[in-house]
Amino acid sequence: MPGSSLQPMKSKIWAVVLTALFLFNITSSFARDPERLAMWVVRDQITNAESIDKIIDFARRNGFTDLFVQVRGRGDAFYNSDIVPRSESLAANGFDPLKYLLDNAHPKKLKIHAWLNMYLLWSADDKPRDPNHLLNKHPEWMSVDADGVKDISRKTRDFKRNNTEGVYLSPLIPDVNQYLLAVVKEVVDSYNVDGIHLDYIRYPKYTYDFNDVGRKRFKDIYAVDPILLSISNKSFFTGMEAKTIERLLEKWADFRRDAITELIVQIREVIIASRKPIALSAAVKPDPLEARNHFYQDWEKWLKLGYLDFAIPMNYTESAEQFEKILHKFDPLITKEKIWVGIGAYNQGRYEALTKIMLCYSNGFNRLVIFSYKSMADQPDYFPTLRKAFYIDRY
């Protein structure tokens, strides 16, 4: 492609220019104290008390206000649960990572959001050892693609080729959503968390979900098996107007979107009923149209209707130009306080990440979440550079 070899150089020049303008412009309006500065903490960092102490110390020293801590990863629990099997990564000594975290982070004025993976259930070739794990207990709950292939039958190499992350639960099975609702309710009732943070609250991609239960439910309502709508040859619909077929395709898309939205609404109701000051958030695909139409994750609707308190678009691109384009795609009717922007530290250098922070501030987004703690902790020089974007007096 003409000019394609110049693109990486253009991106680097863009990052350097923005960084220079920021660092040498003393009166820059970018330099402001963010209302929220947060980071994601992956579950492998909270397996023992010593590791959690280091996380809290890092967060306190560097001015973080919120931690999104993964306590449900692959259908397992990093907390004491009567519903979810205990993670195989934890010692069998009764240690409760979530309780220890809350007990030690709250006195340091840190807010803790329980990060829960929802529909993504498993991503390894070997099955979980615990017979109570959902992959073993309810294999019929798993997602199915338009070719009739069940996720549960796939291997890691297949997921890579399929551009999906692993085995997903089907949002179209009522029992699945009731189970996930019970998972959230247990955390809300048992722990004084500051937030519930939902991840993988979506389908693997638009070619899902053709689980038998979901297909039957749709067919009972619309008298059409949705698997027929996925076939390029529409000979099954001979004699039917094109507009009618288009409406059925829209109904099938809405049917899948609505299943997830209904779960979000039910989770919101559980939090309201608890009478606890718990914020509800979700990590979402950054492009709202792609999220809605390719993953059936209608997060802008969730924000507009008040189902979520805020969303975190995972804007992890390395390109500064693409990063800002995404910021401009957010609906301007949604207040910026409801959008916390996710920035990747795992896939780019510290100056590139600093550029993304500056772009957030210049576009009015003052609530930032960095992925992830480990990426910054493993590179001692990383976060000190990012701190140049914040008030120095704060630290």
N, C-alpha and C positions, 0 to 999 in steps of 0.2 A: 504494500500500500504506500503511495507517495507520501513522503514526509513522516512516516511512522517511526523511523529511527530517531527523529528529533523530539518525539513526545516525552521520553524520560528526562531528557535534558531540560525541556521547557518546564516540566514539573519541578525539577530541582531549582531552576532559576527562580521560579515563582515563589518557592518556599524561602529561599535565601533573601529575596527582595522584601517579602513581607516581614520576615524576622528582623531584618536590618531596620526597616521603617519603625517597627514596634520598639526595638530596644533603644534606638537613638532619639525617639520622639518623646521627650520627658512629659509633654502635656497630652500624650495620647489618651483618647477617651476609652481605648481598649482596657487600660489598666484599672481594673475594678475588683472589688471583693465579691466573688460569686456568692449568690444566695445559698447555693449548695455546691459542694465539691465532693464527689463520691467515687467509689471504685468497686468493681466486682471482685469477689474473692472466691476462687474455685475450690471445690470440696476437698481436693487433695492437700490443701493448706491448713485444714482444721482438724486433723486426726488426733492431735494431742494438745495438752495445755500449753506447752512451751511454744509451739507454733502459733497458737492463738494469741499468746502474750506479745509475740513479735509483730503480729498484724496490728494489734491495738496500739502498740508503741509507735509503729510506723505511721498509722493514721493520725494519732494525736500530735506527733511532732511535725507533721506536714500539713496540718490544717484541714484534714478531711472532716466532713460533717456526717456523712452517711456511708454505710457499708452494705452492699448487696452480697450476702453470703449464701453460697449454694449448699443447701441442706437436704435437697432431694435431687439426686443426679440421674441415675439410670434405674428408676423404680425402687430405689433404696433410700434409707433414712440415715441422716447424720444428726439424729435426735432420738429421744425415746418415744417409740410409737407402738400402739396396739394394732395399727392397720398396715403400716409399711415395714417390710423386713429391714433389719439393721444392716448397714453397709458392711460388706466383706472387708473393706479397708480399715475398719475400726477394730481395735482389740476387744476381746470378750471380757471387758472389765467393768462394764456399766458406764463408762465415761460418756457424758452427754455434751457434745460439742456446742450445740445451740444454747443450752443453759449456761455453760461456762462462759461463752461469748457474751451473753446478755448480762450476766452477773458482773463481768469485768469491764465491759465496754460502756454500759450506762453511766457508771460513776465518772467516766471520762467525757461525758456529754456526747457520745457517739450514738447515732441512730442506727439500728440494725433492722434490715429488711430480709426476711426469710425468702431466699431465692429458690423457687420450686420449678424444676422441669416438669412440664405437664404431659403432653402427648408422646414425646420422645421417651422410649422405654429402655432400649438396649442397643449397643453398638459393637459388641465383641462377637467373635466366632464361637467361643465357648459360652454355653448357657450358664446363668447364675446357679449356684449350688443350692440355694434355699428353695425348697419345694413350694413355699408360699409366695415366692416372687411371681408377679403377674405373668411373666413370660412362660412360666411353668404351669401356673394355676389356671390361667384363662387364655390359652393360645387362640381361641376363637374371637378374642377382642381385638386382634391386630389388624392393621390396615392392609388393604388390597389395592393394587393398581388396575388401570384400565385393561391390562392384558390378562387379568385374573391371577397374577402372581402375588402370593402372600409375602409380606415383608419378613415374616418369621422364617421363611425358607431361604432367605438370602444370606450371603456371607459378606464380610467386610469389603472384599474386592467388588462385589456386586453393587454395594451402596456407592462406592466411588464412581463406578461407571454410570450409575443411575443419578448421580449428583444429589444424593440424599444422605442423611446423617446416620440412619439406623432404623431399627424397628419402631414404628409408631403405633399407638393405640388409635382406634377409630372413634372420632368425635360423633359419628352417627349412631353409635350404640348407646342407648340411654343408660345402661348399667356402667359404662365407662365413665360418663360424666358424673353419675352419682358417686362412683368411687372417688374420683378426683375431688369432688366437692367435700366428701368426708375427710380426705387427706388435708385439705385446707382448713376445714373446721377444727380438726384436732389440733393443728398448730395454733390457730387463733385462740382456742379455748385453753390450751395448756401453757402457752408462753406469752410473755409480755413483749412481743415484737413490735417494732414501730411501723413495719410494713410487710405486706405480702407481695412478693415480686414474681410474676409468672413468666416463664420462658418456654419456648417451643409451644406456644399457645396458637397452633396453626397446623395445617396439613404439610406433609413432606413436599408436595408441589401439586400443581393443578390436575395431574393425572390420577389423583386419589380422591375419594375413597369409595371403592366398590365392594366393600364388605357386604355379605349376603343380607345382614340385618338392615343396613342402610338402604340397599337397593329395594328391599321389600317395602320399607316404610315409604319411600318415594313413589313406588309403583302403586301402593294402596291409595295414595292421594291423587296422582296424576295419570294413572293407568298406562304408564310407560316405564319399562325397565331402563334405568339411566345408562346401562352398559351399551344400549343401542345408540345413545346420543354421542358416545365416544368414538363410534366407528365412522371412518371417513365416507364409506359407502352408505348413503342414506336411502337405499332401495326399500328398507323396511317402512319408510314413510311416503312411499309413492302415492300421489294423489293429495297429499297434505300440503297446504300452502307453506311457502318458505317462512313467512312471518310466524306461523304457528310453531314451526320447528325452532325458530330463534327464541320464541317465548319459552319453550320447554327447556332450551339450553340455559336461559336466564334463570328459570325456576330451579334447575338443578344446581347452578352456582349459588343462588340464594339459599337453597336448602342446606348446602354445606357451610356457608357463612353463618347462617342462623344458629346452627348447632353449637358453634363456638361462642357466639354472642350470648346465647342462652346460659352457657356455663358461666361466663363473665358476670352476667346479671345475678345469677344465684350466689356466686362468691361475694358479690357486693352486698347482697341481702344477709349473708352469714356475718359479715363484718359489722354491718349496721346493728344486727340483733345482739352482737357481743357487747355493744356499748363501749368498746375500747377504741382509743384514738389510733386506729391502724390505717395507714395509707395503702391503697391498692394500685399497683403499677404493673407494667408488662414490658419486657424487652421485645422489640418488634423489628420487622424488616424496614429499612430506612425509607425506601421509596413507597409512599402510601398507595399509589396505584398498583404497583407490583404486589405489594402486600395483600391488597384487596382482591386482585384478579388472578394471581398466580398461587397464592397461599391461603386465600379466603380468610385473611386476617384483617378485618375492617377496623383498624385501630383508630382512625380519625373519627369514625362514628362512635366508638366507645368513649372517646374524649368529649365529643360534642353532647352526648346524651348523659354524661356524668357517670358512666359505668366504671371508668378508671379515674383515679386522681391525677395520674400522669403516665405518659408513655416514654420509653427510652429507645428512640431509633438508633440501631447499631450501625452508625455511619463510619464503618471501619476502612473505607477506601484510602489508599495511599496518596491518591491524586488530590491536590488542593482544589483544582478546578471542579472535579466531580463532587468533592465534599460540599462545596458551596452550592452547586447546582441542586443537590439534595435538600439543603436548607431552604431553598427557594420553592421547593415543591410542597412544603407543608401548608395546609390550609390557613390563610391569614385570619380566619374567623376563630381559630383556636388560640387562646392566649399562650404566650411563650412560657409562662410559668408551668404549663401542663406538658411541656416538651423538654425533657432533659436529654441532652445530646450525648450519645455514646461515642467515644473516641478510642481507636485501637492503639495500644502501646506495644502489642506483641508483634506487629508486622511492619513497623516503621521506626525510623530514628527519632531521637528526642526533639530535634529542631523541626522535623516534619510534623510531629505531634503538637509542638508549640504553635506552629502555623495554624493548625486546625482550631486550637483554642482561641487564637486571635480572630479567626473567621467567625467563630460562634459569637464572641463578644461584639464584633462589629455588626453582626446581624441581629443583635438583641437577645441572644440565648445565653443566659448567665448560670444555667444549671448543667453541670457537666459530670459525666460518669466515665471513668477510664477503665479499659480492659487490658490488663488486669493487675492485681496486686503483685503477683509473682513476677510479671514482666518488669515491673519497676524495682522490686526488691532484689532481683538478680543483677540489675545494672545500677550500681550506686550513683552514677552520674546522671541518671535519666530524669528523675523527678526534680532535682535541684534546678535543672534547666526549665522545666515547666513552671516552676514557682515564679519565674520572671514575669509571668502573666498576671500574678496576683499581688495584692498589697504586701509589701515586705514586712510592714509593721505587724501584720497579723501573726507572724510566727515568732 
